[in-house]
Amino acid sequence: MPEQVVFGMEVFLNGLMAGVLYALVALGFVLIYKASGIFNYAQGVMALFSAMTLVGVMNGQVPFSHLINAIFGTEIHHFGWHLPALAGILLTMGIMVILAWLVQKVIFKHLVNQAPIILFMATIGLAYFMEGFGDLMWGGEIKKLDVGIPQGINLWIDETTFNIFDYGFFIDNLDIFATVVAIFLVFALVAFAQYTKQGRAMRAVADDHQAALSVGVSLNFIWVMVWSLAGFVALIAGIMWGTKSGVQFSLSLIALKALPVLMLGGFTSIPGAIVGGLIIGVGEKMFEFLVGPLIGGATENWFAYVLALLFLVFRPQGLFGEKIIERV
């Protein structure tokens, strides 16, 4: 088999793995939009904040230590203990639930039935607040996140492909782990939305806030639950991306790469987030591999957005989104 074909197969597989990581971020957008009609601009920052919080609690870092030391002239930085990864994840999840309750209590409780643009602007404000609050709480330096997820080349895949093609494929163990987690999340979230009382109530709230209230659905509870679920998904995405590239400001920008994923998969489809992520991941890698050398490279920076633009023109609801028909 020609070497370029074999190398293309490796690029294809790595594109699938990258697409899964994009999809993990997109899932949080879908959850909130599906339940409340809000496009949550803050989802990427939630992933950053959750990853920063996880590193902080695992390392026993004193929250707001920089501020405390500046005000009181102390040198306090750490409590002197370290938490295991599982305990740190559970504690961070608890913090994200508290954050969800505060977001509902302080912001969205007062914005019921407001225009979508007002809700969207509220999430922009929330994003910048959380970004600054996270830096103030945990510091803005790049942090290393290690929760025990295997990393590095998968030797079994490398040896197997070498025996078949005389060329070993480099597939990261972290990407394989993320794929398994994403598949589990999709099945769990779909089952929750379709077969549980809370999931049906969530969809009712998305259709009409006032109608849901009139039949006894607690809007406050549903929104806290949805933002908690989105916080959990953000934590998973933050763990994967933070382990891969470190916990830093750029982690919040992965939300921008999730936008084309949503446009392809549809803003209301949980499976669509995964399919859209895979299409974007494979598409940008293969386009760079096949076309990039002919036009100067760096196509991964814009390919996803051009593809999303084409979808907006010809199928604005995405592959799995619900087509909205309004009769006037």
C-alpha positions in Angstrom: 0.0 0.0 0.0 1.4 3.5 -0.9 2.9 5.3 2.0 0.8 8.4 1.5 -2.4 6.3 1.7 -1.3 4.8 5.0 -0.3 8.2 6.4 -3.8 9.5 5.3 -5.4 6.7 7.3 -3.5 7.8 10.4 -4.5 11.4 9.8 -8.1 10.2 9.5 -8.0 8.4 12.8 -6.4 11.4 14.6 -9.2 13.6 13.1 -11.8 11.3 14.7 -10.0 11.6 18.0 -9.8 15.4 17.7 -13.5 15.6 16.8 -14.5 13.8 20.0 -12.8 16.5 22.0 -14.6 19.2 20.1 -17.9 17.3 20.6 -17.4 17.2 24.4 -17.5 21.0 24.5 -20.4 21.1 22.1 -22.5 18.8 24.4 -22.7 21.5 27.0 -24.0 24.0 24.5 -26.6 21.6 23.4 -27.8 20.8 26.9 -28.5 24.4 27.8 -30.0 25.4 24.5 -32.2 22.3 24.4 -33.6 23.1 27.8 -33.9 26.8 27.9 -33.3 28.2 24.4 -30.2 30.0 25.6 -27.0 29.9 23.6 -24.5 29.8 26.4 -21.4 31.7 25.4 -19.9 30.9 28.8 -19.6 27.2 28.1 -15.9 27.3 27.2 -15.1 29.4 30.2 -17.0 26.9 32.4 -14.6 24.2 31.1 -11.6 26.5 32.0 -13.0 27.4 35.4 -13.8 23.8 36.3 -10.3 22.6 35.3 -8.7 25.4 37.3 -10.8 24.5 40.3 -9.9 20.9 40.0 -6.2 21.6 39.9 -6.6 24.0 42.8 -8.5 21.6 45.1 -6.3 18.6 44.2 -3.1 20.6 45.0 -4.6 22.0 48.2 -4.2 25.6 47.0 -5.8 28.4 49.1 -8.5 30.2 47.1 -7.8 33.9 46.5 -4.4 33.4 48.0 -2.9 36.2 45.8 -5.5 38.6 46.9 -5.2 37.7 50.6 -1.4 38.0 50.5 -1.6 41.4 48.8 -4.1 42.8 51.3 -2.6 41.4 54.5 1.0 41.0 53.6 1.0 37.2 54.3 2.6 34.4 52.4 -0.2 31.8 52.3 -0.4 29.6 49.2 -1.3 26.0 50.1 -3.1 24.1 52.9 -0.3 21.5 52.9 -2.4 18.5 51.7 -3.2 17.0 48.3 -6.5 15.3 47.3 -6.7 12.2 45.2 -8.2 12.7 41.7 -11.6 11.2 42.4 -12.1 13.3 45.5 -11.0 16.4 43.7 -13.5 15.7 40.8 -16.4 15.1 43.2 -15.6 18.3 45.1 -15.3 20.3 41.9 -18.6 18.9 40.7 -20.1 20.1 43.9 -18.7 23.6 43.3 -20.1 23.6 39.7 -23.6 22.7 41.1 -23.3 25.7 43.5 -22.3 27.8 40.5 -25.4 26.6 38.6 -27.6 27.5 41.5 -26.1 31.0 41.7 -26.4 31.5 38.0 -30.1 30.7 38.2 -30.7 32.7 41.4 -28.8 35.8 40.5 -29.2 36.0 36.7 -31.7 33.9 34.8 -34.4 33.9 37.4 -35.0 37.5 36.4 -34.8 36.9 32.7 -37.7 34.5 32.1 -39.4 35.0 28.8 -36.9 37.8 27.8 -35.8 38.0 24.2 -33.1 35.5 23.2 -30.5 38.3 22.5 -30.9 39.4 26.1 -30.2 35.9 27.4 -27.2 35.6 25.0 -25.7 38.9 26.3 -26.2 37.7 29.8 -24.0 34.6 29.1 -21.4 36.8 27.5 -21.2 38.8 30.8 -21.2 35.6 32.7 -18.2 34.3 30.6 -16.1 37.4 31.3 -17.0 37.4 35.0 -16.1 33.7 35.4 -12.8 34.2 33.6 -11.7 37.0 35.8 -13.1 35.4 39.0 -11.2 32.1 38.1 -8.0 34.0 37.7 -8.5 35.9 41.0 -9.4 32.7 42.8 -6.7 30.3 41.5 -4.2 32.5 39.7 -3.6 33.0 36.0 -0.5 30.9 35.4 -0.5 27.8 33.3 -1.3 24.7 35.4 -0.6 21.0 34.9 -3.6 18.7 35.3 -3.0 15.0 36.1 -5.9 12.8 37.1 -4.3 9.6 36.1 -5.6 9.4 32.5 -3.2 7.4 30.4 -1.3 9.5 27.8 1.2 8.9 25.1 1.2 6.6 22.1 -0.9 3.5 22.2 1.7 0.7 21.8 -0.8 -2.0 20.8 -2.2 0.2 17.9 1.4 1.1 16.9 2.6 -2.5 16.8 -0.5 -3.8 15.1 -0.5 -1.2 12.3 3.3 -1.6 11.9 2.8 -5.4 11.3 0.0 -4.7 8.8 1.3 -1.6 6.9 5.0 -1.4 8.0 4.1 1.9 9.5 3.0 2.4 13.1 0.0 4.7 13.7 0.5 7.3 16.5 -2.8 7.4 18.4 -2.8 9.0 21.8 -4.2 7.0 24.8 -5.8 10.2 26.0 -7.8 10.5 22.8 -9.0 6.9 23.1 -10.1 7.5 26.7 -11.9 10.7 25.6 -13.7 8.8 22.9 -15.0 6.1 25.4 -16.1 8.8 27.8 -17.9 10.8 25.0 -19.8 7.7 23.9 -20.9 6.9 27.4 -22.0 10.6 27.9 -24.1 10.6 24.8 -25.9 7.4 25.7 -26.5 8.6 29.3 -27.7 12.1 28.2 -30.0 10.8 25.5 -31.5 8.3 27.9 -32.0 11.0 30.6 -33.7 13.4 28.1 -36.0 10.7 26.6 -36.9 8.4 29.5 -36.9 10.4 32.7 -39.5 12.7 34.2 -36.9 15.5 34.6 -35.7 15.0 31.0 -39.3 15.4 29.7 -39.7 18.5 31.9 -36.5 19.9 30.5 -37.8 19.6 27.0 -41.2 21.1 28.0 -39.4 24.1 29.4 -37.5 24.6 26.2 -40.7 24.6 24.2 -42.6 27.2 26.3 -41.6 28.6 29.7 -45.0 29.8 30.6 -46.8 26.6 29.5 -44.4 24.5 31.5 -45.0 26.7 34.6 -48.8 26.3 34.1 -48.6 22.5 34.3 -46.5 22.6 37.5 -43.0 22.3 36.2 -40.5 24.2 38.4 -38.5 26.4 36.1 -36.0 27.2 38.8 -35.3 23.5 39.4 -35.0 22.6 35.7 -32.6 25.4 35.0 -30.4 24.6 38.0 -30.4 21.0 36.9 -29.5 21.8 33.3 -26.7 24.2 34.3 -25.4 21.6 36.7 -25.4 19.0 33.8 -23.7 21.5 31.6 -21.2 22.1 34.4 -20.5 18.4 34.6 -20.0 18.2 30.9 -17.7 21.3 31.1 -15.7 19.6 33.8 -15.2 16.5 31.6 -14.2 18.6 28.7 -11.9 20.7 30.9 -10.2 17.5 32.3 -9.6 16.1 28.8 -8.4 19.4 27.3 -6.5 20.4 30.4 -4.7 17.1 30.6 -3.8 17.4 26.9 -2.6 21.0 26.7 -2.4 22.3 30.2 -4.9 24.5 32.1 -4.5 28.0 30.6 -6.5 30.9 29.2 -6.6 29.3 25.7 -8.8 26.5 27.1 -11.7 28.9 27.1 -11.3 29.5 23.4 -12.3 25.9 22.5 -15.9 27.2 22.6 -15.1 28.9 19.3 -14.3 25.6 17.7 -17.5 24.1 19.1 -19.6 26.6 17.1 -19.1 24.9 13.7 -19.8 21.6 15.5 -23.2 22.9 16.6 -24.0 24.3 13.2 -23.3 20.9 11.6 -25.0 18.7 14.2 -27.8 21.0 15.2 -28.3 23.1 18.4 -30.9 20.7 19.8 -29.4 17.3 19.1 -27.1 15.4 21.6 -26.0 12.8 19.0 -25.6 15.6 16.5 -22.9 17.2 18.7 -20.9 14.0 18.4 -21.5 13.5 14.7 -20.7 17.2 14.0 -17.6 17.0 16.1 -16.4 13.9 14.1 -17.1 15.6 10.8 -15.2 18.8 11.8 -12.3 16.8 13.3 -11.9 14.5 10.3 -12.6 17.3 7.8 -10.0 19.7 9.0 -7.3 17.1 9.3 -7.9 15.5 5.9 -8.3 18.9 4.2 -5.0 20.0 5.7 -3.4 16.7 4.6 -4.8 16.7 1.0 -5.2 20.4 0.1 -3.1 22.3 2.7 0.3 21.8 0.9 -1.2 23.1 -2.3 -2.4 26.4 -0.8 0.2 27.2 1.8 -1.1 25.2 4.8 -2.7 26.5 8.0 -6.2 25.4 6.7 -7.2 24.0 10.1 -7.7 27.6 11.4 -10.6 28.3 9.0 -11.8 25.1 7.4 -14.4 24.4 10.1 -16.0 27.8 9.8 -16.2 27.7 6.0 -17.9 24.3 6.3 -20.3 25.7 8.9 -21.1 28.6 6.6 -22.0 26.3 3.8 -24.4 24.4 6.2 -25.9 27.7 7.3 -26.7 28.5 3.7 -28.1 25.1 2.6 -29.3 23.5 5.9 -29.4 26.1 8.7 -30.9 23.7 11.2 -27.9 21.3 10.9 -27.9 17.6 10.2 -30.0 16.6 13.3 -31.6 19.9 14.3 -35.3 20.4 14.3 -36.6 22.3 11.3 -38.7 25.3 12.5 -41.7 26.2 10.4 -43.6 29.3 11.3 -46.9 30.1 9.7 -48.1 33.7 9.5 
